[in-house]
Amino acid sequence: MSSRHKLYVGVDYGTTFSGFAYVTSQATSIQNIEVVTDWPGNAAGHREKVPSQIAYKAENEKPQLEEDVWGYEIPPGARRHCWTKLLLDKSARATEFDDPAVADMSEWAGWPVAQVKNPQDIMADYLSQLYRHCMRCLEKRMTEDILRVTPIEFWFTMPALWSDEAQYATKAAAERAGFGKNAERKSDSISMIKEPEAAALSALKTTADEFDDLLEVGTGAKCGATYVDRNLRTLMAARYGTHYTSLPVKARGQGSVFMKLFEDIRNDFNGTNPKKVNLQLVMKDLQEGDPNCIQYDPEDGEITLTCNDLLACFDPVMRSIIGLIEQQKAAVDKEHGLAITAIVLVGGFGCSPYVWEMMKKCWSAVARGAALRGSEGAIVTKRRCRRHYGTSLSRPFQPGKDIHNKRVYFDPMSGQDMRPGWMNWTIKKGDKLQPGDKRTLTFYSRYKKGNQMEMELSLHSCSLDDPPPRDDDPNAHVDLVGTVRVKFAEADISKFNKRKIRKQGHLFSKDVWYEVEMVCEVGMADSIGILQFVVKCQGEPCGTTELVFHHE
């Protein structure tokens, strides 16, 4: 088989549902993209997505599970892990359009937050199931022998404003699950693409004549569908009090009969219909005459939700969506002076009739667009940086101007006191990065002969329009993203500037210090889709460069 023949698989790991689509390198049209609709445990027929849920055998005694199960395989009432994707980005600052309830981590999707496994572990377990199913589907499509020698490019979608830590965690979990290069499939690879870009690619290919040349890929807030579900729980707790909150999680949490019925209603609600719905939820201690017995039938164990109740669940979400669109509209108008002629809503909630009745067939647009991105290359030629990125450096201490605190240190090379914390914003918010674009920063590190040839460079970000000059500015949001650890054991130290340390005419010791010149290249690798760092010493990439997040 030709080395140019390969498969492109778009994987949409979503907050509530996931899916994937694939296409061969020989495809000539978006119509050739195949969306997987056959899922284990789905007796209801073909669906383009599978629930992003996993249940562990060790955590379920009633009902007892014979093995770990996922998606449609999970029986009603089983303890499950849901909405794990939102937990990956705990360090991100909330935006004005986020659901404030996301910050409450005591209970998640109705279930207590996992204590044994962290979100990345749970995500890797779920993606392992998704990977196995993906490979089984591809094997049926093209036989085991052909699949074995066909390279696969996996393209994973990620939210528009995913933090750097969450991006790396997502990619690492996918690799642990089997996606990308592994022992059995050495030619496979994994790349990342932002969800708005993937959906935009799909929309552009299907309705290209309706769009102008400029497409502004916007940013979004947290998942709208889960926001609606959380609003329902708030409404239920306010109306029924402990009659509702004291119910076991399997009766009211995600995956319960009650929530499954609500999800069906949520997906069909258009703002006026249905006028009234009944949902099964038995609250045994709630009887007629109780002040909390509102819109509840004790005899049948059913609650009644009116159209106004449903609007109370949806409207806060709609306000956030409208506010976000207005913000994007103003940003495009300010920079380009152009009017927005089309809006593409992304994800399962984007198909809600109440959100946008005219949006059709977008349920699988993200996975389809990710597959398209792999097969046709970049259509979005520039990506706008959503934050400032930079490093914290040191400058000579200025007596009478600078504050002498614990951070001030003596530099053995210059013989001066140095004050660290001065920001060099290498990439600016709003910068448009093309594939292969890099920003460079030259910096100097001190190395004492005999020590390990390693150094660290801290990476910071800031979402403000005007970033502060220092990393400790109390009035600015400067976040420590992580630390770039560099090992330069392969460098020729004889070419470094060398000095024996003196102060006030006296030798400190016989130690020899070197001034190591480094160049840090920061850019967006088009094939990967996340921020990359290359640190060079003496013109050559250092032996090892890795980004270590400070939350780990």
PALOVEX-611467 format. One record per residue (C-alpha): x, y, z; residue in one letter; residue number from 1. Coordinates in nm, 4 decimals, decimal comma, always signed. Layout:
BEGIN
- X_Y_Z_A_NUM
...
# end
This chain:
BEGIN
- +0,0000_+0,0000_+0,0000_M_1
- +0,1246_+0,3478_-0,0816_S_2
- +0,2892_+0,5334_+0,2029_S_3
- +0,0682_+0,8302_+0,1170_R_4
- -0,2486_+0,6327_+0,1923_H_5
- -0,3636_+0,6937_+0,5475_K_6
- -0,6685_+0,7380_+0,7671_L_7
- -0,7767_+1,0602_+0,9361_Y_8
- -0,9901_+1,0122_+1,2470_V_9
- -1,1566_+1,3079_+1,4172_G_10
- -1,2287_+1,2435_+1,7851_V_11
- -1,4702_+1,4702_+1,9735_D_12
- -1,4368_+1,4006_+2,3456_Y_13
- -1,7215_+1,6082_+2,4850_G_14
- -1,8458_+1,6969_+2,8309_T_15
- -2,1660_+1,4967_+2,7965_T_16
- -2,1240_+1,3009_+2,4724_F_17
- -1,8353_+1,1862_+2,2529_S_18
- -1,7960_+1,0573_+1,9007_G_19
- -1,5630_+1,0097_+1,6116_F_20
- -1,5597_+1,0255_+1,2336_A_21
- -1,3056_+0,9070_+0,9808_Y_22
- -1,2013_+0,9542_+0,6199_V_23
- -0,9252_+0,8156_+0,3995_T_24
- -0,6571_+1,0261_+0,2319_S_25
- -0,8110_+0,9299_-0,1019_Q_26
- -1,1433_+1,0985_-0,0233_A_27
- -1,2498_+1,3810_-0,2533_T_28
- -1,5502_+1,5279_-0,0683_S_29
- -1,6876_+1,5921_+0,2796_I_30
- -1,9561_+1,3406_+0,1851_Q_31
- -1,6884_+1,0709_+0,2090_N_32
- -1,6491_+1,1293_+0,5818_I_33
- -1,8078_+0,8470_+0,7799_E_34
- -1,9523_+0,9207_+1,1228_V_35
- -1,9693_+0,6246_+1,3606_V_36
- -2,3266_+0,5652_+1,4824_T_37
- -2,3006_+0,2117_+1,6218_D_38
- -2,2188_+0,1944_+1,9933_W_39
- -2,1994_-0,0901_+2,2475_P_40
- -2,5126_-0,1188_+2,4596_G_41
- -2,7169_+0,1127_+2,2382_N_42
- -3,0358_-0,0832_+2,1844_A_43
- -3,2191_+0,2268_+2,0596_A_44
- -3,0487_+0,2171_+1,7200_G_45
- -2,7919_+0,4405_+1,5508_H_46
- -2,6744_+0,7545_+1,7291_R_47
- -2,3901_+0,9841_+1,6348_E_48
- -2,2605_+1,0233_+1,9908_K_49
- -2,2063_+0,8083_+2,2988_V_50
- -2,2347_+0,9335_+2,6611_P_51
- -1,9019_+1,0509_+2,8064_S_52
- -1,9492_+0,8343_+3,1132_Q_53
- -1,7681_+0,5399_+3,2689_I_54
- -1,8665_+0,3149_+3,5599_A_55
- -1,6163_+0,1021_+3,7509_Y_56
- -1,6898_-0,2486_+3,8742_K_57
- -1,5113_-0,1749_+4,2039_A_58
- -1,7483_+0,1133_+4,2810_E_59
- -2,0756_-0,0655_+4,2062_N_60
- -2,2269_-0,3342_+4,4266_E_61
- -2,5904_-0,2485_+4,3560_K_62
- -2,6355_-0,2875_+4,0674_P_63
- -2,3359_-0,5207_+4,0523_Q_64
- -2,1171_-0,4861_+3,7442_L_65
- -1,9221_-0,7751_+3,5983_E_66
- -1,6647_-0,5373_+3,4495_E_67
- -1,5980_-0,1688_+3,3923_D_68
- -1,8587_-0,0316_+3,1509_V_69
- -1,8972_+0,2894_+2,9539_W_70
- -2,1404_+0,4927_+2,7465_G_71
- -2,4703_+0,3178_+2,6771_Y_72
- -2,3556_+0,0053_+2,8629_E_73
- -2,4019_+0,1694_+3,2042_I_74
- -2,7279_+0,0528_+3,3691_P_75
- -2,9627_+0,3075_+3,5335_P_76
- -2,8704_+0,3798_+3,8941_G_77
- -2,5076_+0,2708_+3,8606_A_78
- -2,2457_+0,5004_+4,0094_R_79
- -2,0705_+0,6672_+3,7175_R_80
- -1,8182_+0,9382_+3,6373_H_81
- -1,9619_+1,2203_+3,4259_C_82
- -1,8546_+1,5636_+3,3036_W_83
- -1,4914_+1,4674_+3,3659_T_84
- -1,3787_+1,7034_+3,0916_K_85
- -1,4749_+2,0084_+3,2984_L_86
- -1,2573_+1,8851_+3,5861_L_87
- -0,9456_+1,8930_+3,3680_L_88
- -0,9447_+2,2727_+3,3637_D_89
- -0,9761_+2,3467_+3,7356_K_90
- -0,6935_+2,6037_+3,7255_S_91
- -0,8608_+2,8174_+3,4581_A_92
- -1,0091_+3,1492_+3,5637_R_93
- -1,3867_+3,1655_+3,5238_A_94
- -1,5212_+3,3878_+3,2489_T_95
- -1,8277_+3,6073_+3,2786_E_96
- -2,0222_+3,3536_+3,0704_F_97
- -1,9402_+3,0448_+3,2793_D_98
- -2,1881_+2,8741_+3,5090_D_99
- -2,0847_+2,9713_+3,8647_P_100
- -2,1981_+2,6288_+3,9884_A_101
- -1,8982_+2,4721_+3,8129_V_102
- -1,6815_+2,5985_+4,0989_A_103
- -1,8701_+2,3784_+4,3478_D_104
- -1,6744_+2,0544_+4,3410_M_105
- -1,8465_+1,8763_+4,6317_S_106
- -2,0909_+1,7018_+4,4011_E_107
- -2,0496_+1,6472_+4,0298_W_108
- -2,3370_+1,5557_+3,7955_A_109
- -2,5212_+1,4489_+4,1091_G_110
- -2,2420_+1,2090_+4,2084_W_111
- -1,9674_+1,2744_+4,4665_P_112
- -1,6370_+1,3690_+4,3047_V_113
- -1,4003_+1,0724_+4,2693_A_114
- -1,1403_+1,0473_+4,5428_Q_115
- -0,9420_+0,7471_+4,4178_V_116
- -0,8700_+0,8526_+4,0578_K_117
- -0,7915_+1,1965_+3,9242_N_118
- -0,9771_+1,3376_+3,6199_P_119
- -0,6937_+1,2561_+3,3807_Q_120
- -0,6958_+0,8901_+3,4921_D_121
- -1,0733_+0,8673_+3,4458_I_122
- -1,0481_+1,0329_+3,1060_M_123
- -0,7743_+0,7886_+3,0005_A_124
- -0,9901_+0,4926_+3,1083_D_125
- -1,2870_+0,6246_+2,9106_Y_126
- -1,0770_+0,7016_+2,6052_L_127
- -0,9318_+0,3492_+2,6203_S_128
- -1,2830_+0,2153_+2,5691_Q_129
- -1,3417_+0,4661_+2,2890_L_130
- -1,0126_+0,3710_+2,1228_Y_131
- -1,0889_+0,0001_+2,1283_R_132
- -1,4308_+0,0617_+1,9757_H_133
- -1,2777_+0,2936_+1,7159_C_134
- -1,0271_+0,0305_+1,6067_M_135
- -1,2968_-0,2370_+1,5906_R_136
- -1,5072_-0,0136_+1,3642_C_137
- -1,2111_+0,0606_+1,1363_L_138
- -1,1199_-0,3071_+1,1233_E_139
- -1,4701_-0,3937_+1,0038_K_140
- -1,4457_-0,1178_+0,7442_R_141
- -1,1112_-0,2159_+0,5911_M_142
- -1,0074_-0,5594_+0,7317_T_143
- -0,7486_-0,6280_+1,0013_E_144
- -0,4561_-0,6771_+0,7605_D_145
- -0,5081_-0,3492_+0,5759_I_146
- -0,5648_-0,1544_+0,8977_L_147
- -0,2407_-0,2909_+1,0426_R_148
- -0,0307_-0,1211_+0,7713_V_149
- -0,2378_+0,1968_+0,7354_T_150
- -0,1112_+0,4972_+0,9368_P_151
- -0,3768_+0,6862_+1,1308_I_152
- -0,3769_+1,0552_+1,2167_E_153
- -0,6035_+1,1148_+1,5174_F_154
- -0,7331_+1,4705_+1,5518_W_155
- -0,8718_+1,5525_+1,8962_F_156
- -1,0969_+1,8500_+1,9511_T_157
- -1,0499_+2,0835_+2,2471_M_158
- -1,2436_+2,3861_+2,3757_P_159
- -1,1500_+2,7259_+2,2389_A_160
- -1,0210_+2,8588_+2,5710_L_161
- -0,8766_+2,5368_+2,7119_W_162
- -0,5893_+2,6114_+2,9475_S_163
- -0,2418_+2,4928_+2,8490_D_164
- -0,2449_+2,2424_+3,1338_E_165
- -0,5780_+2,0973_+3,0187_A_166
- -0,4528_+2,0723_+2,6595_Q_167
- -0,1490_+1,8742_+2,7654_Y_168
- -0,3583_+1,6600_+3,0019_A_169
- -0,6028_+1,5785_+2,7212_T_170
- -0,3248_+1,4784_+2,4820_K_171
- -0,1477_+1,2745_+2,7513_A_172
- -0,4687_+1,0898_+2,8439_A_173
- -0,5361_+1,0130_+2,4767_A_174
- -0,1856_+0,8732_+2,4359_E_175
- -0,2261_+0,6568_+2,7470_R_176
- -0,5512_+0,5266_+2,6008_A_177
- -0,3733_+0,4052_+2,2873_G_178
- -0,4334_+0,6898_+2,0435_F_179
- -0,1321_+0,8009_+1,8429_G_180
- +0,2046_+0,6266_+1,8245_K_181
- +0,2319_+0,3145_+2,0387_N_182
- +0,4229_-0,0143_+2,0495_A_183
- +0,1892_-0,1831_+1,8022_E_184
- +0,1271_+0,1148_+1,5714_R_185
- +0,4452_+0,3150_+1,5325_K_186
- +0,3217_+0,5255_+1,2378_S_187
- +0,0134_+0,6698_+1,4089_D_188
- +0,0039_+1,0255_+1,5405_S_189
- -0,2190_+1,2509_+1,7476_I_190
- -0,2907_+1,6219_+1,6974_S_191
- -0,5239_+1,8792_+1,8496_M_192
- -0,7767_+2,1155_+1,6933_I_193
- -1,0019_+2,3699_+1,8625_K_194
- -1,3733_+2,2854_+1,8581_E_195
- -1,4863_+2,6101_+1,6866_P_196
- -1,2284_+2,5552_+1,4128_E_197
- -1,3430_+2,1944_+1,3574_A_198
- -1,7095_+2,2944_+1,3409_A_199
- -1,6279_+2,5885_+1,1159_A_200
- -1,4436_+2,3615_+0,8729_L_201
- -1,7465_+2,1355_+0,8489_S_202
- -1,9799_+2,4325_+0,8007_A_203
- -1,7551_+2,5921_+0,5393_L_204
- -1,7362_+2,2740_+0,3346_K_205
- -2,1129_+2,2228_+0,3353_T_206
- -2,2231_+2,5859_+0,2847_T_207
- -1,9126_+2,7527_+0,1419_A_208
- -2,1077_+2,9936_-0,0789_D_209
- -2,2788_+3,1501_+0,2224_E_210
- -1,9587_+3,2708_+0,3919_F_211
- -1,7321_+3,5628_+0,3161_D_212
- -1,3545_+3,5283_+0,3069_D_213
- -1,3099_+3,6145_+0,6736_L_214
- -1,4165_+3,3668_+0,9347_L_215
- -1,3659_+3,4719_+1,2953_E_216
- -1,3406_+3,1559_+1,5056_V_217
- -1,4815_+3,2649_+1,8397_G_218
- -1,4492_+3,1329_+2,1909_T_219
- -1,7043_+2,9781_+2,4206_G_220
- -1,7895_+2,9133_+2,7810_A_221
- -1,8509_+2,5850_+2,9629_K_222
- -2,0906_+2,3223_+2,8296_C_223
- -2,4432_+2,4595_+2,7937_G_224
- -2,6265_+2,1285_+2,8426_A_225
- -2,4684_+2,0623_+3,1813_T_226
- -2,5492_+2,4216_+3,2800_Y_227
- -2,9199_+2,3476_+3,2146_V_228
- -2,8996_+2,0257_+3,4181_D_229
- -2,7446_+2,2095_+3,7118_R_230
- -3,0210_+2,4706_+3,6941_N_231
- -3,2787_+2,1933_+3,7169_L_232
- -3,1152_+2,0605_+4,0341_R_233
- -3,1187_+2,4113_+4,1799_T_234
- -3,4891_+2,4470_+4,0989_L_235
- -3,5682_+2,1042_+4,2507_M_236
- -3,3736_+2,1761_+4,5696_A_237
- -3,5452_+2,5145_+4,6131_A_238
- -3,8927_+2,3690_+4,5535_R_239
- -3,8751_+2,0389_+4,7417_Y_240
- -3,5914_+2,0956_+4,9884_G_241
- -3,4607_+1,7855_+5,1652_T_242
- -3,7402_+1,5766_+5,0130_H_243
- -3,5320_+1,6012_+4,6959_Y_244
- -3,1741_+1,6491_+4,8184_T_245
- -3,1937_+1,3497_+5,0584_S_246
- -3,2812_+1,1113_+4,7751_L_247
- -3,0043_+0,8668_+4,6828_P_248
- -2,7863_+0,9839_+4,3957_V_249
- -2,8944_+0,6915_+4,1783_K_250
- -3,2508_+0,8308_+4,1912_A_251
- -3,1706_+1,1923_+4,1008_R_252
- -2,8136_+1,2075_+3,9613_G_253
- -2,6870_+1,1855_+3,6078_Q_254
- -2,7862_+0,8505_+3,4557_G_255
- -3,0978_+0,8118_+3,6716_S_256
- -3,4372_+0,7509_+3,5117_V_257
- -3,5383_+1,1000_+3,6241_F_258
- -3,2434_+1,2711_+3,4503_M_259
- -3,2714_+1,0586_+3,1370_K_260
- -3,6322_+1,1710_+3,0974_L_261
- -3,5308_+1,5327_+3,1518_F_262
- -3,2506_+1,5067_+2,8941_E_263
- -3,5017_+1,3972_+2,6298_D_264
- -3,7215_+1,6960_+2,7145_I_265
- -3,4232_+1,9315_+2,7212_R_266
- -3,3127_+1,8225_+2,3744_N_267
- -3,6598_+1,8852_+2,2227_D_268
- -3,7622_+2,2030_+2,4062_F_269
- -3,8213_+2,4964_+2,1692_N_270
- -3,9248_+2,7683_+2,4152_G_271
- -4,2996_+2,7155_+2,3959_T_272
- -4,3465_+2,3381_+2,3811_N_273
- -4,4014_+2,1233_+2,5682_P_274
- -4,6427_+2,3271_+2,7816_K_275
- -4,6219_+2,0784_+3,0645_K_276
- -4,4290_+1,7553_+3,1284_V_277
- -4,4424_+1,4845_+3,3933_N_278
- -4,1261_+1,3202_+3,5245_L_279
- -4,1069_+1,0127_+3,7451_Q_280
- -3,9414_+1,0853_+4,0786_L_281
- -4,0648_+0,9105_+4,3916_V_282
- -4,0280_+1,1156_+4,7121_M_283
- -4,1858_+0,8811_+4,9660_K_284
- -4,1941_+1,1225_+5,2591_D_285
- -4,3646_+1,4006_+5,0602_L_286
- -4,7436_+1,3850_+5,0968_Q_287
- -5,0375_+1,6071_+5,0121_E_288
- -5,0712_+1,8955_+5,2535_G_289
- -4,6959_+1,9370_+5,2893_D_290
- -4,5906_+2,2952_+5,1987_P_291
- -4,3320_+2,1484_+4,9599_N_292
- -4,5895_+1,9362_+4,7773_C_293
- -4,5917_+2,1626_+4,4729_I_294
- -4,6600_+2,0195_+4,1296_Q_295
- -4,6081_+1,6709_+4,2724_Y_296
- -4,8402_+1,3702_+4,2633_D_297
- -4,7609_+1,1457_+4,5649_P_298
- -4,9843_+0,8676_+4,4358_E_299
- -4,8048_+0,8317_+4,0996_D_300
- -4,4642_+0,9569_+4,2188_G_301
- -4,4431_+1,2211_+3,9479_E_302
- -4,3444_+1,5857_+3,9384_I_303
- -4,4814_+1,8326_+3,6865_T_304
- -4,2611_+2,0878_+3,5122_L_305
- -4,4293_+2,3757_+3,3331_T_306
- -4,2977_+2,5664_+3,0354_C_307
- -4,1931_+2,8448_+3,2754_N_308
- -3,9965_+2,5924_+3,4820_D_309
- -3,8081_+2,4838_+3,1710_L_310
- -3,7443_+2,8456_+3,0766_L_311
- -3,5984_+2,9012_+3,4239_A_312
- -3,3474_+2,6251_+3,3478_C_313
- -3,2650_+2,7510_+2,9986_F_314
- -3,2713_+3,1295_+3,0276_D_315
- -2,9513_+3,1772_+3,2325_P_316
- -2,7705_+2,9736_+2,9688_V_317
- -2,9277_+3,1723_+2,6879_M_318
- -2,8215_+3,4990_+2,8481_R_319
- -2,4631_+3,3748_+2,8535_S_320
- -2,4816_+3,2629_+2,4899_I_321
- -2,6301_+3,5948_+2,3752_I_322
- -2,3719_+3,7876_+2,5763_G_323
- -2,0926_+3,5830_+2,4237_L_324
- -2,2210_+3,6413_+2,0695_I_325
- -2,2508_+4,0158_+2,1338_E_326
- -1,8941_+4,0202_+2,2653_Q_327
- -1,7653_+3,8389_+1,9565_Q_328
- -1,9649_+4,0663_+1,7267_K_329
- -1,8155_+4,3763_+1,8882_A_330
- -1,4618_+4,2334_+1,8677_A_331
- -1,4934_+4,1553_+1,4946_V_332
- -1,6457_+4,4938_+1,4204_D_333
- -1,3744_+4,6756_+1,6155_K_334
- -1,0845_+4,5024_+1,4420_E_335
- -1,2172_+4,4486_+1,0903_H_336
- -1,5171_+4,6799_+1,0533_G_337
- -1,7150_+4,3889_+0,9114_L_338
- -2,0570_+4,2508_+0,9923_A_339
- -2,1041_+3,8910_+1,1025_I_340
- -2,3094_+3,7105_+0,8397_T_341
- -2,3191_+3,3624_+0,9912_A_342
- -2,2962_+3,2016_+1,3326_I_343
- -2,2162_+2,8359_+1,3905_V_344
- -2,3171_+2,6876_+1,7253_L_345
- -2,0971_+2,3996_+1,8301_V_346
- -2,1807_+2,0807_+2,0178_G_347
- -2,4871_+1,8870_+2,1218_G_348
- -2,6492_+2,1851_+2,2918_F_349
- -2,6110_+2,3794_+1,9667_G_350
- -2,8780_+2,1527_+1,8205_C_351
- -3,1365_+2,2539_+2,0798_S_352
- -3,4398_+2,4038_+1,8997_P_353
- -3,4545_+2,6669_+2,1705_Y_354
- -3,0942_+2,7740_+2,1113_V_355
- -3,1234_+2,7877_+1,7357_W_356
- -3,4123_+2,6236_+1,5541_E_357
- -3,2527_+2,6603_+1,2145_M_358
- -2,9303_+2,4828_+1,3061_M_359
- -2,9539_+2,1298_+1,1663_K_360
- -2,7168_+1,8319_+1,1575_K_361
- -2,4574_+1,9958_+1,3813_C_362
- -2,4607_+1,7124_+1,6383_W_363
- -2,1589_+1,5474_+1,4711_S_364
- -2,0052_+1,8569_+1,3085_A_365
- -1,7097_+1,8756_+1,5488_V_366
- -1,5889_+1,5188_+1,4894_A_367
- -1,6563_+1,5493_+1,1147_R_368
- -1,4632_+1,8778_+1,0995_G_369
- -1,1698_+1,7263_+1,2876_A_370
- -1,1470_+1,4467_+1,0315_A_371
- -1,1681_+1,7065_+0,7547_L_372
- -0,8835_+1,9050_+0,9123_R_373
- -0,6571_+1,6022_+0,8916_G_374
- -0,7429_+1,5130_+0,5331_S_375
- -0,7298_+1,8603_+0,3780_E_376
- -0,4801_+2,0463_+0,5916_G_377
- -0,5312_+2,3874_+0,7454_A_378
- -0,8153_+2,6024_+0,6147_I_379
- -0,7886_+2,8379_+0,9130_V_380
- -0,4566_+2,9991_+0,8185_T_381
- -0,4113_+3,2110_+1,1300_K_382
- -0,4909_+3,1533_+1,4945_R_383
- -0,5405_+3,4441_+1,7298_R_384
- -0,3654_+3,4055_+2,0616_C_385
- -0,6182_+3,4365_+2,3457_R_386
- -0,3643_+3,5212_+2,6177_R_387
- -0,0301_+3,6892_+2,6652_H_388
- +0,2535_+3,4410_+2,7161_Y_389
- +0,5903_+3,5275_+2,8573_G_390
- +0,8726_+3,4447_+3,0938_T_391
- +0,9853_+3,5960_+3,4196_S_392
- +1,3399_+3,7339_+3,4064_L_393
- +1,5780_+3,9230_+3,6357_S_394
- +1,7158_+4,2755_+3,6120_R_395
- +1,9780_+4,4581_+3,8210_P_396
- +1,8377_+4,5827_+4,1514_F_397
- +1,7914_+4,9603_+4,1609_Q_398
- +1,8405_+5,1016_+4,5132_P_399
- +1,5846_+5,3650_+4,6067_G_400
- +1,3483_+5,2479_+4,3320_K_401
- +1,3097_+4,8766_+4,3804_D_402
- +1,1859_+4,7091_+4,6964_I_403
- +1,4485_+4,4853_+4,8541_H_404
- +1,2675_+4,1677_+4,9470_N_405
- +1,3412_+3,7970_+4,9807_K_406
- +1,3391_+3,7503_+4,6047_R_407
- +1,6445_+3,9732_+4,5495_V_408
- +1,9598_+3,7659_+4,5008_Y_409
- +2,3294_+3,8125_+4,4266_F_410
- +2,4437_+3,7300_+4,0721_D_411
- +2,7902_+3,5709_+4,0747_P_412
- +2,8627_+3,6613_+3,7102_M_413
- +2,7882_+4,0343_+3,7199_S_414
- +2,8609_+4,0905_+4,0875_G_415
- +2,5262_+4,2703_+4,1244_Q_416
- +2,2103_+4,2204_+4,3224_D_417
- +1,9304_+4,1119_+4,0921_M_418
- +1,5548_+4,1547_+4,1216_R_419
- +1,3562_+3,8745_+3,9523_P_420
- +0,9958_+3,8878_+3,8370_G_421
- +1,0182_+4,1190_+3,5341_W_422
- +0,7919_+3,9907_+3,2591_M_423
- +0,8968_+3,9526_+2,8987_N_424
- +0,5707_+3,8967_+2,7102_W_425
- +0,6979_+3,6966_+2,4133_T_426
- +0,3547_+3,6306_+2,2605_I_427
- +0,0934_+3,9029_+2,2901_K_428
- -0,2797_+3,8591_+2,3261_K_429
- -0,4364_+3,9078_+1,9858_G_430
- -0,1232_+3,8050_+1,7952_D_431
- -0,2115_+3,6087_+1,4831_K_432
- +0,0020_+3,2983_+1,4589_L_433
- +0,0433_+3,1202_+1,1287_Q_434
- +0,1595_+2,7583_+1,1121_P_435
- +0,5297_+2,7528_+1,1874_G_436
- +0,5385_+3,1044_+1,3369_D_437
- +0,7763_+3,1349_+1,6315_K_438
- +0,8628_+3,4004_+1,8849_R_439
- +1,2143_+3,3938_+2,0264_T_440
- +1,3590_+3,5101_+2,3555_L_441
- +1,7291_+3,5170_+2,4422_T_442
- +1,8084_+3,4707_+2,8103_F_443
- +2,1062_+3,3806_+3,0266_Y_444
- +2,1383_+3,1211_+3,2981_S_445
- +2,4136_+3,0682_+3,5531_R_446
- +2,5897_+2,7334_+3,5784_Y_447
- +2,8452_+2,6326_+3,8409_K_448
- +3,0988_+2,3785_+3,7213_K_449
- +3,0313_+2,0405_+3,8714_G_450
- +2,6571_+2,0890_+3,9116_N_451
- +2,3984_+1,9152_+3,6994_Q_452
- +2,3592_+2,0869_+3,3637_M_453
- +1,9942_+2,1764_+3,4105_E_454
- +1,7934_+2,4949_+3,4417_M_455
- +1,4315_+2,6068_+3,4665_E_456
- +1,2371_+2,8780_+3,2874_L_457
- +0,8975_+2,9774_+3,4245_S_458
- +0,6146_+3,0368_+3,1777_L_459
- +0,3359_+3,2812_+3,2627_H_460
- +0,0120_+3,3886_+3,0997_S_461
- -0,2240_+3,6827_+3,1369_C_462
- -0,5729_+3,7348_+2,9929_S_463
- -0,5871_+4,1113_+3,0435_L_464
- -0,5634_+4,3348_+2,7380_D_465
- -0,2722_+4,5240_+2,8960_D_466
- -0,0414_+4,2844_+3,0825_P_467
- +0,1560_+4,4100_+3,3835_P_468
- +0,5352_+4,4489_+3,3800_P_469
- +0,5867_+4,2128_+3,6751_R_470
- +0,4640_+3,8675_+3,7730_D_471
- +0,3769_+3,9781_+4,1285_D_472
- +0,1540_+4,2738_+4,0374_D_473
- -0,1304_+4,2556_+4,2965_P_474
- -0,3794_+4,4193_+4,0591_N_475
- -0,3241_+4,1880_+3,7615_A_476
- -0,4031_+3,8273_+3,6848_H_477
- -0,0649_+3,6790_+3,5993_V_478
- -0,0867_+3,3005_+3,6097_D_479
- +0,2071_+3,0648_+3,6378_L_480
- +0,1333_+2,8161_+3,3602_V_481
- +0,4275_+2,5897_+3,4287_G_482
- +0,8002_+2,5481_+3,4225_T_483
- +1,0116_+2,4621_+3,1199_V_484
- +1,2845_+2,2290_+3,2426_R_485
- +1,5926_+2,2247_+3,0223_V_486
- +1,8835_+1,9804_+3,0322_K_487
- +2,1899_+2,0934_+2,8374_F_488
- +2,4393_+1,8167_+2,9183_A_489
- +2,5298_+1,7880_+2,5492_E_490
- +2,6448_+2,1506_+2,5257_A_491
- +3,0160_+2,2405_+2,5017_D_492
- +3,0794_+2,4363_+2,8224_I_493
- +3,4200_+2,5516_+2,6982_S_494
- +3,2361_+2,7958_+2,4703_K_495
- +3,0509_+2,9639_+2,7574_F_496
- +3,1705_+3,2844_+2,9246_N_497
- +3,3581_+3,1818_+3,2403_K_498
- +3,4379_+3,3612_+3,5612_R_499
- +3,5802_+3,2940_+3,9074_K_500
- +3,3620_+3,4659_+4,1626_I_501
- +3,4932_+3,7725_+4,3446_R_502
- +3,3195_+4,0176_+4,5736_K_503
- +3,4882_+4,3148_+4,7368_Q_504
- +3,8212_+4,1831_+4,6118_G_505
- +3,7994_+3,8451_+4,7865_H_506
- +3,7468_+3,5035_+4,6309_L_507
- +3,4273_+3,3364_+4,7486_F_508
- +3,5749_+2,9965_+4,6628_S_509
- +3,7496_+2,8120_+4,3848_K_510
- +3,4177_+2,7586_+4,2077_D_511
- +3,4027_+2,8410_+3,8407_V_512
- +3,0783_+2,9867_+3,7033_W_513
- +2,9590_+2,9991_+3,3445_Y_514
- +2,7106_+3,2252_+3,1715_E_515
- +2,4910_+3,0034_+2,9539_V_516
- +2,3166_+3,1753_+2,6650_E_517
- +1,9834_+3,0167_+2,5709_M_518
- +1,7233_+3,0931_+2,3060_V_519
- +1,3638_+2,9932_+2,3755_C_520
- +1,1368_+2,9502_+2,0722_E_521
- +0,7639_+2,9541_+2,1451_V_522
- +0,5083_+2,8848_+1,8765_G_523
- +0,1957_+2,7016_+1,7700_M_524
- +0,2791_+2,3784_+1,5890_A_525
- +0,0083_+2,3328_+1,3269_D_526
- +0,0371_+1,9539_+1,3317_S_527
- -0,0199_+1,9364_+1,7071_I_528
- -0,2416_+2,2357_+1,7821_G_529
- -0,0950_+2,3233_+2,1206_I_530
- +0,1803_+2,5569_+2,2348_L_531
- +0,5302_+2,4198_+2,1822_Q_532
- +0,8648_+2,5172_+2,3330_F_533
- +1,2096_+2,4638_+2,1896_V_534
- +1,5091_+2,5823_+2,3904_V_535
- +1,8360_+2,6044_+2,2022_K_536
- +2,1869_+2,6285_+2,3354_C_537
- +2,4749_+2,7136_+2,1026_Q_538
- +2,2330_+2,6975_+1,8111_G_539
- +2,1215_+2,3404_+1,8776_E_540
- +1,8072_+2,2132_+2,0523_P_541
- +1,8857_+2,1130_+2,4092_C_542
- +1,8870_+1,7488_+2,4965_G_543
- +1,5553_+1,7625_+2,6791_T_544
- +1,2898_+2,0295_+2,7057_T_545
- +0,9660_+1,9619_+2,8880_E_546
- +0,6845_+2,1722_+3,0293_L_547
- +0,5954_+2,0822_+3,3880_V_548
- +0,2687_+2,2343_+3,5123_F_549
- +0,2771_+2,3848_+3,8559_H_550
- -0,0503_+2,2148_+3,9619_H_551
- +0,0976_+1,8686_+3,9248_E_552
# end
